Amino acid sequence: MEVREAIEKRRSVRAYEDRPIPEEKLRRVLEAARLAPSASNQQPWKFVVVQDVESRKKLARAAGNESFVGEAPVVIAAVALRTDHIMMCGVHSYPVDLAIAVDHITLAAVEEGLGSCWIGAFSQAEVKRILNIPRQYMVVALLPIGYPAETGGLKSRKPLETIVSYETFSE
């Protein structure tokens, strides 16, 4: 599959088939995160792979009772291990680093015939408690992954001309 095809096929999946992800597929998806770039190539992250049914249900409750989170056979918690680094541009590096790595995961999942949904609406404290994540770290995203139970249509996106300007900013 070409990268462009994976980008076009990627969508937020909120219904999953009740079947496990083979270990080799999951490993390839996680390998995509390992290969992702990060500020100063530090890879200041940890990906907690949750397959236990009860733990996934608890994560679903921590994510505003979104049941589909717990119905996916795998939920990956993307955890920043260093939250104090600020890039020269004035932006914290950890949300950027984890966004790149999680996006690599979502695209690799598409290539494997899997779907995912980036979850940012969750209780930080509750997820840390469930997964035994130390207080000083930050959970940036939860990512349920599995075989999509339904196929979705095309994503609605703004025209390129409304989101791009050349040479200088324009509204």
Backbone hydrogen bonds, N-H to C=O, Kabsch-Sander energy under -0.5 kcal/mol:
donor,donor_aa,acceptor,acceptor_aa,energy
6,A,2,E,-2.0
7,I,3,V,-2.5
8,E,4,R,-2.5
9,K,5,E,-2.2
10,R,6,A,-1.7
13,V,11,R,-0.7
13,V,116,S,-2.6
17,E,147,Y,-3.1
19,R,17,E,-1.7
25,K,22,P,-0.7
26,L,22,P,-2.2
27,R,23,E,-2.6
28,R,24,E,-1.7
29,V,25,K,-2.1
30,L,26,L,-2.5
31,E,27,R,-2.3
32,A,28,R,-1.3
33,A,29,V,-0.9
34,R,30,L,-1.9
35,L,31,E,-1.7
36,A,33,A,-1.3
41,N,38,S,-2.6
42,Q,39,A,-1.8
45,W,43,Q,-2.2
46,K,79,V,-1.9
48,V,46,K,-0.6
48,V,77,A,-2.5
49,V,47,F,-0.7
50,V,48,V,-0.6
50,V,75,V,-2.9
51,Q,49,V,-0.6
56,R,52,D,-2.3
57,K,53,V,-2.2
58,K,54,E,-2.1
59,L,55,S,-2.2
60,A,56,R,-2.1
61,R,57,K,-1.9
62,A,58,K,-2.2
63,A,59,L,-1.2
64,G,61,R,-0.8
65,N,60,A,-1.0
65,N,61,R,-0.6
66,E,60,A,-1.2
66,E,63,A,-0.7
67,S,65,N,-1.2
69,V,66,E,-1.7
70,G,66,E,-0.6
70,G,67,S,-0.7
71,E,67,S,-1.2
72,A,68,F,-1.3
74,V,145,I,-1.4
75,V,50,V,-2.1
76,I,143,L,-2.1
77,A,48,V,-2.5
77,A,75,V,-0.5
78,A,76,I,-0.6
78,A,141,A,-2.8
79,V,46,K,-2.8
79,V,77,A,-0.7
80,A,138,M,-3.4
81,L,44,P,-2.5
82,R,44,P,-0.8
87,M,91,V,-2.9
90,G,87,M,-2.5
93,S,85,H,-2.2
96,V,92,H,-0.6
97,D,93,S,-3.2
98,L,94,Y,-2.4
99,A,95,P,-1.8
100,I,96,V,-2.3
101,A,97,D,-2.1
102,V,98,L,-2.9
103,D,99,A,-2.2
104,H,100,I,-2.2
105,I,101,A,-2.0
106,T,102,V,-2.6
107,L,103,D,-2.2
108,A,104,H,-2.4
109,A,105,I,-2.6
110,V,106,T,-1.6
111,E,107,L,-1.9
112,E,108,A,-1.4
113,G,110,V,-2.0
114,L,109,A,-3.1
115,G,146,G,-3.6
116,S,11,R,-0.7
117,C,144,P,-1.1
119,I,142,L,-2.8
120,G,118,W,-0.6
122,F,120,G,-1.1
123,S,62,A,-2.3
124,Q,122,F,-0.8
127,V,123,S,-2.7
128,K,124,Q,-2.4
129,R,125,A,-2.0
130,I,126,E,-2.7
131,L,127,V,-2.4
132,N,128,K,-0.7
132,N,129,R,-0.7
133,I,128,K,-2.3
137,Y,134,P,-1.7
138,M,80,A,-1.9
140,V,78,A,-2.9
140,V,138,M,-0.7
141,A,78,A,-1.1
142,L,119,I,-2.2
143,L,76,I,-2.3
145,I,74,V,-3.1
146,G,115,G,-2.1
149,A,15,A,-2.8
150,E,15,A,-0.5
157,R,155,K,-0.6
162,T,159,P,-1.7
163,I,159,P,-0.6
163,I,160,L,-1.4
164,V,160,L,-1.1
168,T,166,Y,-2.3
